[in-house]
Amino acid sequence: MPSRLTVFAAVAASLAVLLPGASPAYAKTSFGVPAMGWSSWSVESSTRATYGTSWLTESHVEGAADAVASKLKSAGYRYIDIDSGWNADLSFNGHTDANGIPDPDPTRFPDGISGVANYVHNEGLLLGLYTTVGLDKGVYDKNAPIAGTSCHTQDIAQQPLTSTNGWGSSWKINYGNSCAQAYINSVVNKFASWGVDLIKIDGTTTDSVPDVQAFSRAIDQSGRSVWLTTSAWPVPQSIESQLAPYTNDVRVDTDVECYCGTLSTWSSSVSARWNDLPNWLSGLQSGYFPDLDSMPISNNSGSAIQDGITSTERQSVMTFWSMASAPLYVGGDVYFLDNEAVSILTNPEVVAVDQSARFPTRVTSGTLQKWRKQLPDGSWAVAVYNLGSSAANITVNWSDLGITGSHPVRDLVSRTDLGSANGSWTATAVPAHGSRLIKVT
């Protein structure tokens, strides 16, 4: 697993002030549908010239916001998510303020995170930030005073010192000390004061449930409605059910990025998701969505960074993420979005399948897969996927859906009615790595 250096950050969402006298719920903010937006990590992870971690700057983030606002916002994309590196210099040396709270790097973000948040909010969008679990070892060494308490950061580290997070770059926090929650509160409160709307917690391990719970509590006390996303490569499945009360989504697979000259490739690691997602489906619930990572659907033309997957594969990604009701985060340099990417990403009938917030069932596994899920109106969304290397026909029997007789079929990708089918429907000549998505009424 490629390593990222530790960086802090945090997330929130649109303002929602607690009623006077109301006690914090100490649970996640409820969002009815999966989040949609853009994430910076795919371009930060690329080895292509002019990209990589140095790409992360205020001007580039604002350029991404311009593109999302003009080309994707009308379809529901709103979050502009700044990933790892925002509080680190161009050599990736992180820094924090006097209270051990991460500060934006002034070279990358001369107007600070609050300036970027204002820019993003003025376009009708929301801002996300990145952080990691545990107490950064540099913050421990600094022994910073924790805001609003008589404690210092060394007081909240578990003793003996125990490394935590996916890189072992932080110390495990002792949440038995009340100042530990106060420290997490101070981080979230600072992010909230900047206008942050989403927090991504990365590097989650089996011992990270208290960290996620602490961020959820911190969001409650901040008075903001905040989307909280919990990430790793993937999050250990053994803690899936423990996280459900506190986070809005959970990473169920490794990074989609190839850490190469493109955003991704089919085999590294887009295709793995078809066989990995089923392991998580039984643990999902309303408001607790499967995070499949960002979608490499941005640019397959021109001189800017390329997606690394074909047009056929891009549509399969959009269909699979939507059938999963996964958060829809676009990866890539969206300033250079091509027209085909815009068409795929903004198809209202496919987006509606995602925003139904219903989870699918895999009917058949293997090379030719069939998936189904019932939509709120009682109809069925059915997707077929050809994970093989040559074109194939794939037949869906109505018995797979628990229905009989003749039913109207609509192709949601092409947005065309296909007439009625009696007993079954066949997707003909589905290309390698291709898909079809229908609605059966």
N, C-alpha and C positions, 0 to 999 in steps of 0.2 A: 504494500500500500504506500503510495508516495506520501511523504511527510510534509506537513505545513508547519511553519513556526507559529508559536502561540501569539494570539492577538485577542484583545477583548472587544466586545461590542454589545449591543442589546437591541431589543425590538419592542415595538408597541403597535397600536393601530389607532383608529379614529378616537377622538376624545369622548369619554363617557364618565362624567363625574358621579361619584358615589352619593346617594341621597344622604342628607344630614342624619347622623345617628345610625346609619346602616353599618353593620359589621362586615368586615371583609369575608368573602366566601372561601378564601384560601383554595381556590380551584381555578382552572383555566377560564378565560373569557370564552363565551360560547359564540362560535361562528357557524352559520347554517350551511355554508357551501365552501368548497375548496378555494384557497387563495389563488390569484392569478397575477403574473407580473414578469419581471426579468431579474436575473441574478448575474453578478459580475464574475463568478469564479471560473466559468468556462474559458473566458479570454485570459484571465490571470494565470490559468494553469497551462496555457499553450506555450510551446517553444517557438512558435512562428515569430519572425522578426517584427518588432514594434509592439508585440504583445508580452505576456508574462506579468509578473507581479508589479512591475513598474508602470504598467498601463493604468493602474487604478489611481485616477486623479479626479479632482472636482470637475474639470471641463469634460472629461470622458463620461462621468456619471450623468452630468447634466445633458450631454448629447444623447445618451441612452434614454433619458427621460423625455427629451424632445421627440425621439422616434416612437417611443411607446405611446405618448400622448397623441401624436398625429396619425399613427397607423394601427394601434392595437387597443387603445383605451375604450373605444366605442364597443368593442367585443367583450369588455370586462377586465382587461389587464390593467392593474393599478399599482402593484408594489414594485419599487425600484430598490433592489436588495444589494447593499454594499457588503461584500464578503471580506475575507481575511486580508489584513494589511492596512486598514484605514488609519490605525494609530501607530504605524511603523514608518520609519524613513525608507528611502529607496533601497537601502541595503537590508531592509526588513528588521531593523532594530526597534523594538517597541518602546513606548514611553507612556507614563501615567502622570496624573496631577499629584498635588500634595497629599491627597487622601487615598492614593492608590487606585484611582479610577482612570481608565484609559482616556487619553486625550487624542484628538485628531492630529495627524501630522501636518504641520503648517505648510510644508512644501506641497504635499498632495492636496490638501484642503485649506487654502488660504482664507476662505470665509468660514471655516469650521463646519461641523456637521449641521449646526443650526442654519447656516447659510444655504447649504445644499437642501435641507429639509424645506426651507421656505421656497426655494426654486421649484422643488418637486410638488409641494402642496399647491403652489400657484398654477400648476398645470392640471390640478385635479387628481393628483396621484399620491401615493403613500411611500414612506421611506422605511427600509429595513436595514438593520446592522447585525454584525457578527460578533459572537463571543465564544468562549470555551468554558468547560466545566473546571472547577477547582480554583485554587488561589495561585495566581502566576508567581513563579519562583522569584522573579525580580521584585514583585510587590512585597513578598515575604522579606526579602533582603532589605528592602527599603524601610520596613517596619513603620508604615505610614499610619497616622492616626485615623481611626474610622469615624467618619462624620457623625455627629450627634451622640457620640459615646465617649467613654473614657478609655476605650480599648484601642489597641494597635493591631495591625494585620498579623503580626506573629502570634498574637493571643488566640486567633481562631484556627490556626493550623493544627491538624490532628498530630498528636505525639505518640510514639516517635514519628518523625516526618515520613510521610508515605506518598510516593509519586502517584499521580492520577492523570486522567484523560488519555486519549488515544496515542499521544506522543510521550507521555510521562513528563511533560514539561510544566506541570503545576503540582502543588501540594494539595493533598486531600484536606477538605475543610471539616472541622468539628462543629457540626450543627447543634450539638448539645450546649454550646456556648451561645447565648442570645445575641452576642455581638456579631456572630456569623451571619445571621439573617439581616442584621442592621447593615453589614457591609454590602450584601447583595442588594438590599433596598437602596443604598446610596448609589450603586451603579445604575440601577434601573431609573431612579429618580433623575439622575443626570441625563440619561438618554431621553427620558420623557421631557425634560426641560428643553432639549434640543428639537423636539418634535418628531422623534422616532416612532414608527408605526409597526415594527415587526422586530422580534429578536430571534436570531438563530443561535442555538447553543450547540457547539460542535465538540467532537472528541468523546462522545458519551460512551461509557463503559458500564459493566455490570454494577459498579458501586456508585453510579451517578444519579440514582433516583432522588436522593436528598437534594442534589444540586438543582435538578429540574423543578422539584417541589418548591425550593427556595425562590427560584425565579418566578414561578407562578404566584407565590405569596407576595413577592415584591411588586409584581404587576398589579395585584389587587390593591395594595396599599397606595400605589401611585395615583390611583383614580383614573387610569387610562384603560381603554379597551385595546388589548394588545394581542396580536397573533404571535404565538410561541411555537417555534419549530425546533425539534430535537433531532440532531444529526450525528451520524458516524458512518461507517463503511461496511456493513450497515450498523444501526443500533443493535445491540445483542437482543435476539428475539426472546431470551429468557425474561427480560424486563418489560416486554410489550404491554402486558396487562397492568403492570404497576404504574406505567407512565400515563395511561389513558385518562385519569382524572385531571392531569396537569398540563398536558401539551396538546396543541391543535393538530399536529401531524408528527409522524415518526418515519425516519429514513429506513427503508426496507431493503436497500441494495447498496452496492459499492458506488463510488463516484462514476458518473456516466462519462467523464472526460477520459481521453486517451493519454494525456500528458505528452502530446506530440505536436506536430505542426498544424493539425486541424483541431476542431472541438472534440470530436469523438471518432470512433469507427464502429461498424456494426458488431464486430466480434470483441471490441474493447471499449465499452462493455455493454452496448445497447441490448444485445440479444439475450443476455442473462436474465433480464427482468421477467420474461415470459414464464420461466420455470421457478423464479424466486418469489414472485408475488403470492402465489397460492399458499405458501407456508404461513403467511401473515393474515389471510382473509378472516379467519375465525376470530381473531382478536380485535378486529376493527369494530367501531361503533359510531353512532351519530356524533359528528363533530370531531372525530379522531381519524384523520385521513392518512392513507399510505403515501409517503413521499418517495417518488421514484427518481428524484433529482431533476435537474433542469433538462429541457428538451433541446437537442442540437438541431434546431430548426430556425435558421437565420439567413444564411447566405451560401448559395452554391454557384455564384457567378461573380465576375469582377476580380479585383486585386486584393480585397480584404480577406480576413480569415474565413476559411471554408468550413462547412459543417462536418465533412468527412463521411457523410452517408448520402445515399442517392435520394432522388425525389420519391421513389417508391417507398424507401425506408423511412423518410421523413413523415409520410402520411401514416405509415404503420405506427410510428411513435405517437403521433397525435391521437390516433384511434385507441391505442393501448392505454395511454395515460388517461384519456377521457373515460374509457370503460372502467378504469380503476377508481374514478373520482379522486384522482391525485391532484395536488396543487399543480397548476400549469405555469411553470416558470420557464421563460425562453432563455436559452443560453446564447452566447455569441455577441458580436459587435453589432447590436441592433440598429446602429446608425446606418448600416449598409444592408438592411433587410431587403431581400429581393421580393418581387411581386408574388412568386409562387409561395414563398414562406408566409407572406401576409394572407394569401388565400387559404392556406392550410390552417393557420392559427386562428383565423377569424370566422371560419365557417360556423354560423350560428347553430346549426342542427347538431354538429359534433360537440361544440362547446356546451350545449344544453345537456348532452349525455353526461359530461363531466359534472356540471353544476346540479344535476339531479341529486348529487350526494348519496347515491345508492351504490352498493358494492356488488361486484360481479361474482359469478361462479364459473369455474373452468369446467366445461362439459367433457372435452377430450384433451389429452396431453400429447406429447410427441411432436412430430414435425408439422402435422396439419392440425391446428388447434381451433376449437370452437369455444367461445365464451358467451355468456348471456347475463343480462340483469333486467329486472322489471323496473320500469320507470314509474314515476308517481301517478301517471294517468292510467296505469294498468297495462300499457303496451310493453313490448319487449324490445330492448336493444340487443342485437346479436352481432358479434364480430367473429370473423374467421381470419386466421393468419396462416400463411405458408412460410414456415421457417426453414424450408428446404432450399435446394439449389436450382430447381427447375419448376416451371409452371405446373399447376395442378388444379383439378376441380375439387371443391369442398362442398358437401351436401349437409344442410341443416334439416333434421327431421323435426316436425312439430312436436313429436313426443319428447324431444329434448327440452321443450318449453312447458310441457304438461298441457298441451292443447291439441285439438283435432280439427279436422275440417279445412275450409278454405279461408284464407286471411290475406288482407292487403299487405303488400311489402313495399317499403320505400328505401331507396339507397340514400343514406344520409350524407355521404361524401359528395356525390354528384347532385344531390338534392332533386332526385327524380323519382316518380312513382313507377314501380315495376309491375303493377297489376296485382292480381290475386294469385296465390299459390296454394295448392291443395295438398296437405300432408307433409310437404317438404319444399325446400328451396335450395337451388344449387348455384354457388358462385363458380363461374366457369373461368378457366385459365387465369387463376390467381398467380401473379408472377412470384418469383423467388423473393422472399422477404416482404411480400406484399400482403395486403389485407383488404377486406370488404366489411362495411358496417351498414347494417340494415335495421329498420324498425318494423316490427310485426305488430299490427293492430288487432 
